[in-house]
Structures are given as C-alpha cells and as structure tokens.
Amino acid sequence: MIRPLRTRHRWFFLGLLLVVGPLMVMGLLTRREIPSASPRAAGGKTGLEYRIDRSRPVARVHVTPTAAVPAHPEWSLYWDVSGETDPSVDPSVDTMLFLGVVDGESSTIHPIPTEYASIQGRLVLYSLTQKEIVETVDP
C-alpha cells in the first residue's frame, strides 16, 4: 500500500523538478537589468525638485519628487529669511518659517506668507527623526 504511493510521489516530484527547474533558469537568464538613476535625475540628496512661483499674489513653493523617494512624513519644509547665502551655514530656528510637511510621493504646494515672500530666502528641508537639515536650496 505504501510502495505505490511512494512511487507516485517520486514520479510527481521528478516531473515537477524537470518542469520548474528549466523555467527558473530561463527566467533568471532573460531578466532585464535594472537601470540606475543618474544623479542629475535624482534632484539632489532627497530626490525632490523645488520651484518657487512668485507670479501670484501669494508666492508658492512647488515640491515635486523626481525619483522614487520613500515617504518621510517627518520631513518638514521651512523658509529661511535670514538672508544667508552660504549653504554651509545652518539657519537659525528664529529665522525659519514652517511651510508644511513633504511626503516625497506626490507634488505638494506650500504657500509662503505674504510678508515674507518678497524677502530673498532659501528653502530648508529638515528631518525631525534625525534632527538635522537634510537639504538647503537657494531658489
């Protein structure tokens, strides 16, 4: 009773090995190489592209992901009005205005308050998790 069952089991798995084995090998040989994104297409360290629209009464910052960016709900976007142009100098908390949260998955628009829109400033992307400035952009 057990011997015929073992024989069927052996033939079944031998057939499965002969069918699935070559299919796996063919699948591995025919797969395409994943292209790597160029640094220019990534849009900086974060993969985000920034654009300021001053043509409207309320200036707006458009943030667009340019590459596959993981969602970071802890990224906050600030407008620094200190007038500092050196990107190596970290802005002071007193001179930064909170614009909103950047999710990294969809385009977002953040209005700049009217009284600060005319002041030359820069965008600061701050990570609340790492407690550091991720990126500083001079528009």
N, C-alpha and C positions, 0 to 999 in steps of 0.2 A: 504494500500500500504506500509506503513512504518512497520506495525506489522510483516509481513512475513520476511522483510529484517532484522529486529531486531532478530527474531527467528533464522534465518540462521547465523547471525553474532555471536549470543550466542553459538550455537552448534559448529561453526567453532573454536572459541577460547577455548571452553571446550575441544574439541578434541586435539587442539594444546597443551593445558596445560597437558593433560593426556599422550601425546607422548613425548614432550620435557622435562617435569619435571623429569620423571624417567631416561631419558638419561643423564641429567645433574648430577643427584645424582650418577648414575653408573660411569660416567666419573670422578667425584671427588673421589669416593671410590677406583677406580682402578689405579689412577695415582701413578707413582713411585716417591720415594723420591730423591731429587737431592743430589748427593754425594758432600761433601765439599772437596776441595783440601787440602792435607796435607801441612804444612809449608815448608817441605823439597822440595816438588814438585814445589812449587811456586818460588823457586830460589831467595829468599831474599825479600826485601821490594817491588821490582818492578816486580818480576816475569820474570826477564831476566837472562840468563846464559851467562857468558863470557868465552872465550877461546883464548889464545894467541898462534899463530903459528909462531915460530921462525925458522922453518926448511927451509924457503925460504929466498932468498936474501933480500926481503922486508918483515919485520915482519908485521903480520896482526892480528887484533882483530876481532874475530867472535862473534857476539851478536845474541843469539837465544832466542826467547820467549819460556818459559816453561809452561806457563799457559795463560789463557785468559787475555790479557793485553790490556787495552784500548789504542788506538793510541794517543800518546802525541808528536805532531810534535815539541813541544817546548823543548824536552829533547835533550841536547847536550852531546856528549861523548868527554872527554878530556883525555890526557895522562899527568900525573903529573910526572915530572922528578926531583922533589926536593930531593928525597931520604928519605923522611919522612915515617916512618913505623907505626907510631901511628895513627890508624883510627880516633881518636877523634880530631886530629889536622886538621883543614881545610887547604887545599893547597892554596898557594898564586897564584894570577892571573898571575904573572910574570913567574911562573914555569910550567904553563899548556899549552899544545899544543892542538889545536882543531882538532879532528879526523873526526867528522861528526855528523849527526843527527840520532837519534834512533827512529824508528817509532813504535816499540812494536808489530807489526803484522807479520813481516817476518824476516828471518835471514838476517843480513847485515854484510858486511866485510869492515873494516876500516884499511887502511894501516898506519903503523907508519913510520914517516920519518927515513931514514937510519941512520942519525947521532944520533938519539935518541933511536933507537931500542936496542942498546947494554946497555944503561943505565937502571939500575933497577928502575922501576917506578910503578905507580899504575893507575888504571882507575878511572875516576871521572865522574859520571853522574849528570849533572846539569840541573835544571829546570829553564828555562827562565821566565816562568809565575810566579812561586813562588819565584824566585830569591834566591834559596838555593840549596845546594848539596843534591841530593836525595840518592845517594849511592856511596860508595867508595869501590873499590875491589882491593885487593893485588893479582896479578897474581902469 
